[in-house]
Amino acid sequence: MSVIRVLIVDDQPLARAGFRAVLEASGAIEVVAEAASGQQAVELARRQDPDVVLMDVRMPGMDGIEATRRMPRQKVLILTTFGLDEYIIEALRAGASGFLLKDAPVEELVRAVCAVAAGDAQLSPAVTKRLLDQVARRLPAAVRHDAGSLAQLTEREREVLRLLAAGMSNAEIAGALVVSEPTVKTHVSSVLQKLGLRDRVQAVIYAYENGLVAPGGR
């Protein structure tokens, strides 16, 4: 496996130094740059093209959410001390692949970076659904009803998307539809490609915003 190239974004120098030490000690990760602001992060991301951006949310000037929105090519892992609140849902809508609390254990940070680099969402589908359920009740979420994109999906793909958004794993979806797990993986990949979505987190958000699944539903 090739070394994962990471950009660390945090306005606190000591925090950046700590993250660098932890990540590079793993032997699987190289920190290619550090940024102290959202604007600097966007510029460095364009220049360095890292595999993963470790992004703080609250920074002076351009915050982490806006910086994430301006990085369509990068996989962004949001770092926060705020837990389940509006920062998280807005970051995910901006294109982040997941989030992690700043006080997470060392091994969890490394595992999260590796998961995001591999194209997996840091949040499991069930955790993502609970996040959306809790936050959605407190936010005036904009429902897009993207009928054009949805029309590209086959009926089976729409069902897979609904089950995925309801918090089911590939194995659970396979059991519900009485198909093999590799078949489910193929359907999920097809859904992401047709809808132009980055990962499962984005798929859950898409399904929520387009009314395929309701907060609290399964």
VENGI-V424679 format. One record per backbone hydrogen bond with DSSP energy under -1.0 kcal/mol. CO is the residue of the C=O (numbers start at 1). NH is the residue of the N-H. Records with the same first field share a line. If there is no record, write none. Layout:
# VENGI-V424679
CO->NH + NH
This chain:
# VENGI-V424679
4->30
5->51 + 52
6->32 + 33
7->54
8->35
9->56
12->16
13->17
14->18
15->19
16->20
17->21
18->22
19->23
20->24
21->25
23->26
24->27
28->4
30->6
33->8
35->10
37->41
38->42
39->43
40->44
41->45
42->46
43->47
44->48
45->49
52->7
53->77
54->9
55->79
57->64
62->38
63->67
64->68
65->69
66->70
68->71
75->53
76->97
77->55
78->100
80->102
83->85
85->89
86->90
87->91
88->92
89->93
90->94
91->96
92->95
97->122
98->78
100->80
101->104
105->109
106->110
107->111
108->112
109->113
110->114
111->115
112->116
113->117
114->118
115->120
116->119
124->128
125->129
126->130
127->131
128->132
129->133
130->134
131->135
132->136
135->138
139->141
145->147
146->150
147->151
149->152
150->153
154->158
155->159
156->160
157->161
158->162
159->163
160->164
161->165
162->166
163->168
164->167
169->173
170->174
171->175
172->176
173->177
174->179
180->184
181->185
182->186
183->187
184->188
185->189
186->190
187->191
188->192
189->193
190->194
191->195
192->197
199->203
200->204
201->205
202->206
203->207
204->208
205->209
206->210
207->212 + 213
208->211
214->217
